[in-house]
Amino acid sequence: MASSTGWLSIPKVEQPARYGWRKLEWWRAWPRQKIISDSFRLSAFSAAIFQIVAFPVSPGYNASEVIGVVISGGLYSILKIMQPFKWHQIRAVNVLILAVDIVVCVLLVHFTGGIHSPFILYTLLPVLTASLLKDYTVTVLVSVITGVYVLTGNIYNSATMNMFTLQAVNDFFVYVIALGLVAALPYTINLPLGRQLQSGAAMTERRRISHELHDSVCQTLCGLRWQVQRLSERVPVDDHLSDELQRMEQLVNAAEDDARGLLEVLRNLGGNGSFLFAMRHHLEQLKHYSGISYQLECADTDLKLAESVEHELSMICIEVLTNVKKHAGARNVLFRIRRVGGHIQIRITDDGIGFDGSGESAQAGHGLSIMRERAESIGGTLRVTTAIGKGTEIEVDISGGGEDRV
């Protein structure tokens, strides 16, 4: 919400804590995906250390080599835990991190006994990372690669040390089951996936744009309005320039209102039911600045939409309401949101002058083509019902309820 200092003020955005030992609360910046993967990494490495300490080194393995592997694995694990999670937001870096993790696991399995390796649980980490951060195709690919190199390492170690037994075969099949569970469970229980990285990046970008909008466009418009007002004071009232300056000031005020409305939307959108709040807030501003009364109907007060759906729907609705304010000459707006058969339907109806819905203007005018593209980009449709003198109704229908699902 806007502060008491005015529309154009922006609340201070709290910056996340930086990673590093100087910040005692650096762990607060960890998202849930990193907490899960790091906890699993620590547990798997601790289990490996316990096995190495509790059981003697198997014949055929050099104790110094095992110690070297343990130290190297420990240092690598520490580096992985200290790694900033924001690196995963960069696609190329994310792929490189995953590839390095796989290579490390290949070496651990190869040098420490295949399926009998104390680090066998550690090899599930790339699969867990992929299932938490990547799409299902990448997760399946990483799972197949993991299964192949574990099988290859098991065959190599069994042939080298004459340890190929029925127990080893059984252990491998148990490992394959565990591999499948690790790959599938994050999707099954709907944990936050890679799309949250995109949502977080989108949120950061929207905040950046809102700040730049406030610091550049809005401030420029304020300065322009001030200059126009100064000029108006110097021009006689009966001069023809006075009327031109008044119209110019009205245009500047309208542009400032539009920028202010967009700024509010960028500030308020953030998922978890904020769509309804943002729309109610925008309707309030429409009433305050344009005198257009509104009625908002939504039976689902806990409406939650996917981040991308929420953003596109908000842009569509704002465009519709902007057209109502500028072109419709309406006095009332009815804004309805409802769920129908697994769909989200939004209907915005005004009692304005309407327009010719059969001509080419229905396709290109009033930004309808852009609104249709936005609706189609989230799997929806947009329908316009209008006639000259009979107002306009715009309906947006989103299949699947617009929810953020795996």
C-alpha positions as CSV (number, residue, x, y, z in Angstrom):
1,M,0.0,0.0,0.0
2,A,1.1,3.5,-0.6
3,S,2.5,5.4,2.4
4,S,1.2,8.6,3.8
5,T,3.8,10.6,1.8
6,G,2.0,10.0,-1.4
7,W,1.4,7.6,-4.3
8,L,4.9,7.7,-5.7
9,S,6.7,6.7,-2.5
10,I,8.1,3.2,-2.5
11,P,8.6,1.2,0.7
12,K,12.1,0.1,1.4
13,V,12.7,-3.4,0.2
14,E,14.6,-5.5,2.7
15,Q,17.6,-7.0,1.1
16,P,18.4,-10.7,1.7
17,A,21.3,-11.5,3.9
18,R,24.5,-12.3,2.0
19,Y,26.2,-15.6,2.2
20,G,29.3,-15.7,4.3
21,W,30.6,-16.3,7.8
22,R,30.6,-12.6,8.7
23,K,26.8,-12.7,8.7
24,L,25.6,-14.8,11.6
25,E,22.1,-15.1,9.9
26,W,23.4,-16.0,6.4
27,W,21.4,-19.3,6.7
28,R,18.1,-17.3,6.7
29,A,18.6,-16.6,3.0
30,W,18.5,-20.4,2.2
31,P,15.4,-21.4,0.4
32,R,13.8,-24.8,1.1
33,Q,15.4,-26.5,-1.8
34,K,18.9,-25.8,-0.5
35,I,18.0,-26.8,3.0
36,I,16.7,-30.1,1.8
37,S,19.7,-30.8,-0.5
38,D,22.3,-29.7,2.1
39,S,20.7,-31.7,4.8
40,F,20.7,-34.8,2.6
41,R,24.4,-34.1,1.7
42,L,25.4,-33.9,5.3
43,S,23.5,-37.0,6.2
44,A,24.9,-39.0,3.3
45,F,28.5,-37.9,4.0
46,S,28.1,-38.6,7.8
47,A,26.7,-42.1,7.0
48,A,29.8,-42.7,4.8
49,I,32.2,-41.6,7.5
50,F,30.4,-43.9,10.0
51,Q,30.8,-46.9,7.7
52,I,34.5,-46.2,7.1
53,V,35.2,-45.8,10.8
54,A,33.0,-48.7,12.0
55,F,34.3,-51.2,9.4
56,P,37.8,-52.0,8.4
57,V,39.0,-51.1,5.0
58,S,38.2,-53.9,2.5
59,P,41.0,-55.9,1.0
60,G,42.3,-54.3,-2.2
61,Y,41.9,-50.8,-1.0
62,N,44.7,-48.6,0.2
63,A,44.0,-46.9,3.5
64,S,45.8,-43.7,2.4
65,E,43.6,-43.6,-0.7
66,V,40.5,-43.9,1.3
67,I,41.6,-41.1,3.6
68,G,42.3,-39.0,0.6
69,V,38.9,-39.7,-0.8
70,V,37.2,-38.8,2.5
71,I,39.1,-35.5,2.8
72,S,38.4,-34.6,-0.8
73,G,34.7,-35.5,-0.4
74,G,34.5,-33.5,2.8
75,L,36.0,-30.3,1.3
76,Y,33.7,-30.7,-1.7
77,S,30.7,-31.0,0.6
78,I,31.7,-27.9,2.5
79,L,32.0,-25.9,-0.7
80,K,28.6,-27.2,-1.9
81,I,27.0,-26.1,1.3
82,M,28.6,-22.6,1.2
83,Q,27.7,-22.2,-2.5
84,P,25.1,-19.3,-3.0
85,F,21.8,-20.7,-4.0
86,K,21.4,-17.8,-6.5
87,W,23.9,-19.5,-8.8
88,H,21.2,-21.9,-9.7
89,Q,19.2,-19.0,-11.2
90,I,21.8,-18.8,-14.0
91,R,21.0,-21.7,-16.4
92,A,24.6,-22.3,-17.6
93,V,26.0,-22.3,-14.1
94,N,23.2,-24.5,-12.9
95,V,24.0,-27.1,-15.6
96,L,27.7,-26.9,-14.8
97,I,27.1,-27.4,-11.0
98,L,25.0,-30.5,-11.7
99,A,27.6,-31.9,-14.1
100,V,30.4,-31.4,-11.5
101,D,28.2,-33.1,-8.9
102,I,27.8,-36.1,-11.1
103,V,31.5,-36.4,-11.9
104,V,32.4,-36.3,-8.2
105,C,29.9,-39.0,-7.5
106,V,31.2,-41.1,-10.3
107,L,34.7,-40.9,-8.9
108,L,33.5,-41.7,-5.3
109,V,31.7,-44.9,-6.5
110,H,34.5,-46.0,-8.8
111,F,37.2,-45.7,-6.1
112,T,35.3,-47.0,-3.1
113,G,33.6,-50.2,-4.1
114,G,30.7,-49.7,-6.5
115,I,27.3,-50.6,-5.0
116,H,29.2,-51.5,-1.7
117,S,30.7,-48.0,-1.5
118,P,30.0,-46.1,1.8
119,F,29.2,-43.1,-0.5
120,I,26.4,-44.9,-2.3
121,L,23.8,-42.6,-0.7
122,Y,25.9,-39.6,-1.8
123,T,25.3,-40.5,-5.4
124,L,21.6,-39.7,-5.0
125,L,22.4,-36.0,-4.6
126,P,22.5,-35.0,-8.3
127,V,19.1,-36.7,-8.7
128,L,17.6,-34.9,-5.7
129,T,19.0,-31.6,-7.0
130,A,17.6,-32.2,-10.4
131,S,14.2,-33.1,-9.0
132,L,14.1,-30.0,-6.9
133,L,15.3,-27.5,-9.5
134,K,14.8,-28.9,-13.0
135,D,12.0,-30.3,-15.0
136,Y,11.0,-34.0,-15.2
137,T,13.0,-34.7,-18.4
138,V,16.3,-33.5,-16.8
139,T,15.5,-35.5,-13.7
140,V,15.0,-38.7,-15.7
141,L,18.2,-38.1,-17.6
142,V,20.2,-37.6,-14.5
143,S,18.6,-40.7,-12.9
144,V,19.6,-42.8,-15.9
145,I,23.1,-41.5,-15.9
146,T,23.4,-42.2,-12.1
147,G,22.1,-45.8,-12.5
148,V,24.5,-46.5,-15.4
149,Y,27.6,-45.3,-13.6
150,V,26.7,-47.1,-10.4
151,L,26.1,-50.3,-12.3
152,T,29.4,-49.8,-14.3
153,G,31.3,-49.1,-11.1
154,N,29.8,-52.1,-9.4
155,I,30.8,-54.4,-12.3
156,Y,34.3,-53.0,-12.4
157,N,34.9,-53.4,-8.7
158,S,33.3,-56.8,-8.6
159,A,35.5,-58.1,-11.4
160,T,38.6,-56.5,-9.9
161,M,38.0,-57.9,-6.4
162,N,36.0,-61.1,-7.3
163,M,33.1,-59.8,-5.2
164,F,30.3,-60.4,-7.8
165,T,27.5,-62.0,-5.7
166,L,23.8,-62.4,-5.6
167,Q,23.8,-59.9,-2.7
168,A,25.4,-57.3,-4.9
169,V,22.7,-57.8,-7.5
170,N,20.0,-57.4,-4.8
171,D,21.7,-54.3,-3.4
172,F,21.7,-52.8,-6.9
173,F,18.0,-53.3,-7.4
174,V,17.3,-51.8,-4.0
175,Y,19.4,-48.8,-5.0
176,V,17.4,-48.5,-8.3
177,I,14.2,-48.3,-6.2
178,A,15.7,-45.7,-4.0
179,L,16.9,-43.8,-7.1
180,G,13.3,-43.8,-8.4
181,L,11.9,-42.6,-5.2
182,V,14.3,-39.7,-4.9
183,A,13.5,-38.7,-8.4
184,A,9.8,-38.9,-8.1
185,L,8.9,-37.8,-4.5
186,P,9.5,-34.1,-4.9
187,Y,7.0,-34.0,-7.8
188,T,4.6,-36.3,-6.0
189,I,4.4,-34.2,-2.8
190,N,4.6,-30.9,-4.8
191,L,7.7,-29.4,-3.3
192,P,8.8,-26.1,-4.7
193,L,10.6,-26.8,-7.9
194,G,12.7,-24.9,-10.4
195,R,9.8,-22.7,-11.3
196,Q,10.2,-21.0,-7.9
197,L,13.6,-19.9,-9.1
198,Q,11.9,-18.3,-12.1
199,S,9.2,-16.8,-9.8
200,G,11.9,-15.4,-7.5
201,A,13.7,-13.9,-10.4
202,A,10.5,-12.4,-11.8
203,M,9.7,-10.9,-8.4
204,T,13.2,-9.4,-8.2
205,E,12.8,-8.0,-11.7
206,R,9.4,-6.5,-11.0
207,R,10.8,-4.8,-7.9
208,R,13.7,-3.4,-10.0
209,I,11.3,-2.1,-12.7
210,S,9.0,-0.6,-10.0
211,H,12.0,1.3,-8.6
212,E,13.1,2.5,-12.0
213,L,9.5,3.5,-12.9
214,H,9.3,5.5,-9.7
215,D,12.8,7.1,-10.1
216,S,12.6,7.9,-13.8
217,V,9.1,8.0,-15.5
218,C,7.1,9.1,-12.5
219,Q,9.6,11.7,-11.4
220,T,9.8,13.0,-15.0
221,L,6.1,13.3,-15.2
222,C,6.0,15.2,-11.9
223,G,8.6,17.6,-13.3
224,L,6.7,18.0,-16.5
225,R,3.4,18.8,-14.7
226,W,5.2,21.4,-12.6
227,Q,6.6,23.1,-15.7
228,V,3.2,23.1,-17.3
229,Q,1.7,24.7,-14.2
230,R,4.4,27.3,-14.1
231,L,3.8,28.2,-17.8
232,S,0.0,28.3,-17.2
233,E,0.6,30.9,-14.5
234,R,2.4,33.2,-16.9
235,V,-0.1,32.9,-19.7
236,P,-3.3,35.1,-19.6
237,V,-6.5,33.2,-19.0
238,D,-8.1,34.4,-22.2
239,D,-5.0,33.4,-24.3
240,H,-5.5,30.4,-26.6
241,L,-2.3,28.9,-25.2
242,S,-4.0,28.6,-21.8
243,D,-6.4,26.0,-23.2
244,E,-3.6,24.1,-24.8
245,L,-1.6,24.1,-21.5
246,Q,-4.7,22.8,-19.7
247,R,-5.1,19.9,-22.1
248,M,-1.4,19.2,-21.8
249,E,-1.7,19.1,-18.0
250,Q,-4.6,16.7,-18.3
251,L,-2.5,14.4,-20.5
252,V,0.3,14.5,-18.1
253,N,-2.0,13.8,-15.2
254,A,-3.5,10.8,-17.1
255,A,0.0,9.5,-17.9
256,E,1.0,9.9,-14.3
257,D,-2.2,8.0,-13.2
258,D,-1.3,5.1,-15.6
259,A,2.3,4.9,-14.3
260,R,1.0,5.1,-10.7
261,G,-1.4,2.3,-11.3
262,L,1.2,0.1,-12.9
263,L,3.6,0.9,-10.1
264,E,1.0,-0.3,-7.6
265,V,0.4,-3.6,-9.4
266,L,4.2,-4.3,-9.6
267,R,4.4,-3.6,-5.9
268,N,1.5,-5.7,-4.8
269,L,1.8,-8.8,-7.0
270,G,3.6,-11.6,-5.3
271,G,1.6,-14.8,-5.4
272,N,-0.3,-16.5,-2.5
273,G,-3.6,-14.7,-3.1
274,S,-2.3,-11.2,-3.9
275,F,-4.2,-11.1,-7.2
276,L,-7.5,-10.4,-5.6
277,F,-5.9,-7.8,-3.3
278,A,-4.3,-6.1,-6.2
279,M,-7.5,-6.0,-8.3
280,R,-9.5,-4.6,-5.4
281,H,-6.8,-2.0,-4.8
282,H,-6.8,-1.0,-8.5
283,L,-10.6,-0.8,-8.6
284,E,-10.5,1.5,-5.6
285,Q,-8.0,3.8,-7.4
286,L,-10.3,3.7,-10.5
287,K,-13.2,4.9,-8.3
288,H,-11.1,7.5,-6.5
289,Y,-9.5,9.1,-9.6
290,S,-12.3,8.6,-12.2
291,G,-15.5,8.4,-10.2
292,I,-16.4,5.1,-11.7
293,S,-18.3,2.9,-9.2
294,Y,-17.4,-0.8,-9.1
295,Q,-18.8,-4.1,-7.7
296,L,-16.3,-6.9,-7.1
297,E,-17.7,-10.4,-6.8
298,C,-15.5,-13.4,-5.8
299,A,-16.8,-16.3,-3.8
300,D,-13.2,-17.7,-3.4
301,T,-11.6,-15.3,-1.0
302,D,-8.5,-17.5,-0.8
303,L,-7.9,-17.5,-4.5
304,K,-4.3,-18.6,-5.3
305,L,-2.8,-18.5,-8.8
306,A,0.5,-19.5,-10.3
307,E,2.9,-16.6,-10.5
308,S,2.9,-16.4,-14.3
309,V,-0.9,-16.7,-14.4
310,E,-1.3,-14.0,-11.8
311,H,1.0,-11.6,-13.6
312,E,-0.7,-12.0,-17.1
313,L,-4.2,-11.9,-15.6
314,S,-3.3,-8.7,-13.8
315,M,-2.0,-7.1,-16.9
316,I,-5.1,-8.0,-18.8
317,C,-7.4,-6.7,-16.2
318,I,-5.5,-3.5,-15.8
319,E,-5.7,-2.9,-19.6
320,V,-9.4,-3.6,-19.5
321,L,-10.0,-1.1,-16.7
322,T,-7.7,1.5,-18.3
323,N,-9.9,1.2,-21.5
324,V,-13.0,1.6,-19.4
325,K,-11.6,4.8,-17.8
326,K,-10.3,6.3,-21.1
327,H,-12.7,5.2,-23.8
328,A,-15.9,3.7,-22.4
329,G,-17.5,6.7,-20.7
330,A,-18.9,4.2,-18.1
331,R,-20.2,5.0,-14.7
332,N,-20.2,1.5,-13.3
333,V,-18.0,-1.6,-13.6
334,L,-18.9,-5.2,-12.5
335,F,-15.8,-7.4,-11.8
336,R,-16.6,-11.1,-11.4
337,I,-14.2,-13.9,-10.5
338,R,-15.3,-17.4,-10.2
339,R,-14.3,-21.1,-10.6
340,V,-16.4,-23.1,-13.1
341,G,-15.5,-26.7,-13.8
342,G,-11.9,-26.4,-13.0
343,H,-11.6,-23.1,-14.9
344,I,-11.0,-19.6,-13.6
345,Q,-13.4,-17.1,-15.2
346,I,-13.0,-13.4,-15.0
347,R,-15.7,-11.1,-16.4
348,I,-15.4,-7.3,-16.5
349,T,-18.6,-5.6,-17.6
350,D,-19.2,-1.8,-18.0
351,D,-22.2,0.3,-18.8
352,G,-20.3,2.5,-21.2
353,I,-20.8,3.5,-24.9
354,G,-19.5,0.2,-26.2
355,F,-18.0,-0.2,-29.7
356,D,-18.4,-2.0,-33.0
357,G,-17.4,-5.6,-32.1
358,S,-17.7,-6.9,-35.6
359,G,-15.2,-4.7,-37.3
360,E,-11.4,-4.8,-37.5
361,S,-11.3,-2.5,-34.5
362,A,-12.4,-5.4,-32.3
363,Q,-9.3,-7.2,-33.2
364,A,-6.7,-4.4,-33.1
365,G,-8.3,-1.5,-31.2
366,H,-8.0,-0.9,-27.4
367,G,-5.1,-3.4,-27.1
368,L,-7.4,-6.4,-27.6
369,S,-4.9,-8.3,-29.6
370,I,-2.3,-7.9,-26.9
371,M,-4.8,-9.0,-24.2
372,R,-5.6,-12.1,-26.3
373,E,-2.0,-13.0,-26.7
374,R,-1.5,-12.7,-22.9
375,A,-4.5,-14.9,-22.3
376,E,-3.3,-17.5,-24.8
377,S,0.2,-17.5,-23.2
378,I,-1.2,-19.0,-20.0
379,G,-3.6,-21.4,-21.7
380,G,-6.6,-19.2,-21.7
381,T,-9.0,-17.5,-24.0
382,L,-10.4,-14.0,-24.2
383,R,-13.9,-13.1,-25.4
384,V,-15.4,-9.7,-26.1
385,T,-19.1,-9.0,-26.1
386,T,-20.0,-5.4,-27.0
387,A,-22.3,-3.2,-29.1
388,I,-22.5,0.5,-29.6
389,G,-24.5,2.1,-26.8
390,K,-24.8,-1.2,-24.8
391,G,-21.5,-1.3,-22.9
392,T,-18.8,-4.0,-23.1
393,E,-18.1,-7.3,-21.4
394,I,-14.7,-9.0,-21.5
395,E,-14.4,-12.5,-20.3
396,V,-11.1,-14.3,-19.6
397,D,-11.2,-18.1,-19.2
398,I,-8.1,-19.9,-17.8
399,S,-8.2,-23.7,-17.9
400,G,-6.8,-25.8,-15.0
401,G,-7.8,-23.1,-12.5
402,G,-4.5,-21.2,-13.0
403,E,-3.0,-23.0,-10.0
404,D,0.7,-23.6,-9.6
405,R,1.0,-27.4,-10.0
406,V,3.7,-29.8,-10.8
